[in-house]
Amino acid sequence: MTMFLKFVKYYLTKYQNPMNDNSFYNKDEIRKLGLKSVGENVLISRKASIYNPEQISIGNNVRIDDFCILSGNITIENHVHISAYVALYGKGGIVIKDFSGISARTTVYSLTDDFAGENLIGVMVPDELRNIIYGTVTIEKYCYVGAHCLIFPHVTLNEGSVIGAMSLVNKPTESWSVYVGIPARKIKNRNKEKVLNLLNQKNE
């Protein structure tokens, strides 16, 4: 067998069926993480960092890749992909609903310091000297967030929203819309009917 064919065989074995790859926790290991709840067909990288697992709920068909950070009150529903280096800071609450995903190196903040300049800043500073902003972040169904984005507290990505790479989202989005920029602004609508038809065809 040529070197190329050996590589193809390795790739198909490792990446086309991640359940065969020991870089992900197996079912018993996931159970021992102490998550609040976890569904079926869940892939969590051994290189992901999970804090406060008793506050984290994960549904079915979820994949969490290398070097992700999950901390605090987080609910991930079904058919969700969290790509490498994503950070979910959930002290104020993060909810990610069905058929949504987050691309690499995006950070979701459900709490942050006030950077307006009138308070001290940082986790090692006593809370009474800080102005900490808390707010649930909700990513509704059929949303996708591109790479290197920032999402701030109190933000809801309404159903079908897509956020382009390297955007900063500090306000709720409109349903079935595409946003880009700093701060993110709407540039176009998505075709809701076409997207949902794809799902309906799959279920037929």
ABEGO torsion letter per residue (X at the ends): XBAAAAAAAAAAAAAABAAABAABBBAAAAAAAGBABBBBGBBBBAABBBBGAAABBBBBGBBBBBGBBBBEBBBBBBGBBBBBGBBBBAAAEBBBBBGBBBBBGBBBBABBBBAAGABBBEAABBAAABBBBBBBBBBBBGBBBBBGBBBBBGBBBBBGBBBBBGBBBABBBBBGBBBBEOBBBBABBBBAAAAAAAAAAAAX
